[in-house]
Amino acid sequence: MTASQSLRLYELTSEFITDKDKAKEYVARIEEVVDQKFKDKETVLATKSDIAILRKEIAESKLDIIKWFVATGIALTGLVAALVKLL
């Protein structure tokens, strides 16, 4: 959380919790929870570089699939030609 957010949260909390030390402790605990939630989500969220790497891997996989598809087509054509020749 930013300092201004913490200050605003403290001001709101101090309206309901008259003891300043307890209000500060309450705000500190809320900040810890919020920071932990953001850290937990960091591992789930993708950055631009993560997406770029993923796109590159997808493009490479697509190329490999096309290569195997063409090779399989050629092999099947050869197999059919050999079977026709035998019959």
PyRosetta script that sets phi, psi and omega in degrees:
from pyrosetta import init, pose_from_sequence

init()
pose = pose_from_sequence("MTASQSLRLYELTSEFITDKDKAKEYVARIEEVVDQKFKDKETVLATKSDIAILRKEIAESKLDIIKWFVATGIALTGLVAALVKLL")
pose.set_psi(1, 150.5)
pose.set_omega(1, 178.0)
pose.set_phi(2, -81.0)
pose.set_psi(2, 166.0)
pose.set_omega(2, -179.0)
pose.set_phi(3, -64.3)
pose.set_psi(3, -39.2)
pose.set_omega(3, -179.8)
pose.set_phi(4, -66.8)
pose.set_psi(4, -36.1)
pose.set_omega(4, 176.9)
pose.set_phi(5, -66.9)
pose.set_psi(5, -41.3)
pose.set_omega(5, 178.7)
pose.set_phi(6, -63.6)
pose.set_psi(6, -42.0)
pose.set_omega(6, 179.5)
pose.set_phi(7, -63.6)
pose.set_psi(7, -44.8)
pose.set_omega(7, 179.9)
pose.set_phi(8, -63.4)
pose.set_psi(8, -41.9)
pose.set_omega(8, 177.9)
pose.set_phi(9, -63.6)
pose.set_psi(9, -40.6)
pose.set_omega(9, 178.0)
pose.set_phi(10, -63.0)
pose.set_psi(10, -42.8)
pose.set_omega(10, 180.0)
pose.set_phi(11, -62.1)
pose.set_psi(11, -43.2)
pose.set_omega(11, 178.2)
pose.set_phi(12, -65.5)
pose.set_psi(12, -40.9)
pose.set_omega(12, -179.0)
pose.set_phi(13, -67.5)
pose.set_psi(13, -38.8)
pose.set_omega(13, -177.3)
pose.set_phi(14, -66.3)
pose.set_psi(14, -18.5)
pose.set_omega(14, 175.3)
pose.set_phi(15, -68.5)
pose.set_psi(15, -31.5)
pose.set_omega(15, -176.2)
pose.set_phi(16, -102.1)
pose.set_psi(16, -28.5)
pose.set_omega(16, 178.4)
pose.set_phi(17, -112.4)
pose.set_psi(17, 109.6)
pose.set_omega(17, -173.8)
pose.set_phi(18, -74.4)
pose.set_psi(18, -29.3)
pose.set_omega(18, 178.9)
pose.set_phi(19, -75.5)
pose.set_psi(19, 117.7)
pose.set_omega(19, -175.2)
pose.set_phi(20, -62.8)
pose.set_psi(20, -38.7)
pose.set_omega(20, -179.8)
pose.set_phi(21, -64.4)
pose.set_psi(21, -41.6)
pose.set_omega(21, 178.5)
pose.set_phi(22, -67.1)
pose.set_psi(22, -37.8)
pose.set_omega(22, 178.5)
pose.set_phi(23, -64.3)
pose.set_psi(23, -42.5)
pose.set_omega(23, 178.3)
pose.set_phi(24, -64.0)
pose.set_psi(24, -42.3)
pose.set_omega(24, 179.3)
pose.set_phi(25, -63.9)
pose.set_psi(25, -40.9)
pose.set_omega(25, 178.7)
pose.set_phi(26, -61.7)
pose.set_psi(26, -45.8)
pose.set_omega(26, 179.0)
pose.set_phi(27, -64.3)
pose.set_psi(27, -41.0)
pose.set_omega(27, 179.2)
pose.set_phi(28, -61.6)
pose.set_psi(28, -41.0)
pose.set_omega(28, 179.2)
pose.set_phi(29, -67.1)
pose.set_psi(29, -39.4)
pose.set_omega(29, 177.0)
pose.set_phi(30, -63.3)
pose.set_psi(30, -42.5)
pose.set_omega(30, 177.9)
pose.set_phi(31, -60.0)
pose.set_psi(31, -42.0)
pose.set_omega(31, 178.9)
pose.set_phi(32, -61.0)
pose.set_psi(32, -43.5)
pose.set_omega(32, -179.5)
pose.set_phi(33, -64.7)
pose.set_psi(33, -45.1)
pose.set_omega(33, -179.8)
pose.set_phi(34, -63.4)
pose.set_psi(34, -45.6)
pose.set_omega(34, 179.0)
pose.set_phi(35, -61.4)
pose.set_psi(35, -40.4)
pose.set_omega(35, 179.1)
pose.set_phi(36, -65.3)
pose.set_psi(36, -39.0)
pose.set_omega(36, 178.3)
pose.set_phi(37, -62.4)
pose.set_psi(37, -42.0)
pose.set_omega(37, 178.3)
pose.set_phi(38, -65.4)
pose.set_psi(38, -39.9)
pose.set_omega(38, 178.4)
pose.set_phi(39, -64.8)
pose.set_psi(39, -38.0)
pose.set_omega(39, 178.1)
pose.set_phi(40, -64.6)
pose.set_psi(40, -38.4)
pose.set_omega(40, -178.2)
pose.set_phi(41, -77.1)
pose.set_psi(41, -20.6)
pose.set_omega(41, 179.9)
pose.set_phi(42, -57.7)
pose.set_psi(42, -37.5)
pose.set_omega(42, -178.1)
pose.set_phi(43, -73.3)
pose.set_psi(43, -20.9)
pose.set_omega(43, -178.3)
pose.set_phi(44, -89.8)
pose.set_psi(44, -36.1)
pose.set_omega(44, -176.0)
pose.set_phi(45, -74.5)
pose.set_psi(45, 142.6)
pose.set_omega(45, 179.4)
pose.set_phi(46, -99.2)
pose.set_psi(46, 137.0)
pose.set_omega(46, 175.7)
pose.set_phi(47, -90.4)
pose.set_psi(47, 172.5)
pose.set_omega(47, 178.8)
pose.set_phi(48, -61.8)
pose.set_psi(48, -37.7)
pose.set_omega(48, 179.3)
pose.set_phi(49, -68.4)
pose.set_psi(49, -36.3)
pose.set_omega(49, 176.0)
pose.set_phi(50, -61.0)
pose.set_psi(50, -42.9)
pose.set_omega(50, -179.9)
pose.set_phi(51, -67.4)
pose.set_psi(51, -39.5)
pose.set_omega(51, 178.4)
pose.set_phi(52, -63.3)
pose.set_psi(52, -42.4)
pose.set_omega(52, 178.0)
pose.set_phi(53, -63.3)
pose.set_psi(53, -42.8)
pose.set_omega(53, 179.5)
pose.set_phi(54, -62.8)
pose.set_psi(54, -41.8)
pose.set_omega(54, 178.3)
pose.set_phi(55, -62.6)
pose.set_psi(55, -39.9)
pose.set_omega(55, 178.8)
pose.set_phi(56, -63.7)
pose.set_psi(56, -45.1)
pose.set_omega(56, 179.4)
pose.set_phi(57, -63.1)
pose.set_psi(57, -39.0)
pose.set_omega(57, 178.2)
pose.set_phi(58, -65.1)
pose.set_psi(58, -42.3)
pose.set_omega(58, 178.8)
pose.set_phi(59, -62.4)
pose.set_psi(59, -41.8)
pose.set_omega(59, 178.4)
pose.set_phi(60, -64.6)
pose.set_psi(60, -41.5)
pose.set_omega(60, 178.9)
pose.set_phi(61, -64.6)
pose.set_psi(61, -40.0)
pose.set_omega(61, 178.8)
pose.set_phi(62, -61.9)
pose.set_psi(62, -42.2)
pose.set_omega(62, 178.7)
pose.set_phi(63, -63.6)
pose.set_psi(63, -42.5)
pose.set_omega(63, 177.9)
pose.set_phi(64, -62.4)
pose.set_psi(64, -40.7)
pose.set_omega(64, 179.2)
pose.set_phi(65, -63.8)
pose.set_psi(65, -42.7)
pose.set_omega(65, 178.7)
pose.set_phi(66, -63.0)
pose.set_psi(66, -42.9)
pose.set_omega(66, 178.8)
pose.set_phi(67, -58.9)
pose.set_psi(67, -47.9)
pose.set_omega(67, -179.0)
pose.set_phi(68, -66.2)
pose.set_psi(68, -35.8)
pose.set_omega(68, 178.5)
pose.set_phi(69, -63.4)
pose.set_psi(69, -45.7)
pose.set_omega(69, 178.5)
pose.set_phi(70, -64.4)
pose.set_psi(70, -45.5)
pose.set_omega(70, -179.7)
pose.set_phi(71, -61.9)
pose.set_psi(71, -40.8)
pose.set_omega(71, 178.4)
pose.set_phi(72, -65.6)
pose.set_psi(72, -40.2)
pose.set_omega(72, 177.5)
pose.set_phi(73, -61.6)
pose.set_psi(73, -43.7)
pose.set_omega(73, 178.1)
pose.set_phi(74, -63.9)
pose.set_psi(74, -44.0)
pose.set_omega(74, 179.8)
pose.set_phi(75, -62.8)
pose.set_psi(75, -42.2)
pose.set_omega(75, 178.8)
pose.set_phi(76, -66.0)
pose.set_psi(76, -38.5)
pose.set_omega(76, 177.1)
pose.set_phi(77, -62.2)
pose.set_psi(77, -43.7)
pose.set_omega(77, 177.4)
pose.set_phi(78, -63.2)
pose.set_psi(78, -40.6)
pose.set_omega(78, 179.3)
pose.set_phi(79, -64.4)
pose.set_psi(79, -43.9)
pose.set_omega(79, 178.6)
pose.set_phi(80, -64.0)
pose.set_psi(80, -42.7)
pose.set_omega(80, 178.9)
pose.set_phi(81, -61.8)
pose.set_psi(81, -40.7)
pose.set_omega(81, 179.2)
pose.set_phi(82, -66.6)
pose.set_psi(82, -40.7)
pose.set_omega(82, 178.6)
pose.set_phi(83, -65.3)
pose.set_psi(83, -40.1)
pose.set_omega(83, 178.5)
pose.set_phi(84, -64.3)
pose.set_psi(84, -40.0)
pose.set_omega(84, -179.7)
pose.set_phi(85, -65.3)
pose.set_psi(85, -37.3)
pose.set_omega(85, -179.9)
pose.set_phi(86, -71.2)
pose.set_psi(86, -32.1)
pose.set_omega(86, -177.8)
pose.set_phi(87, -85.1)
pose.dump_pdb("model.pdb")
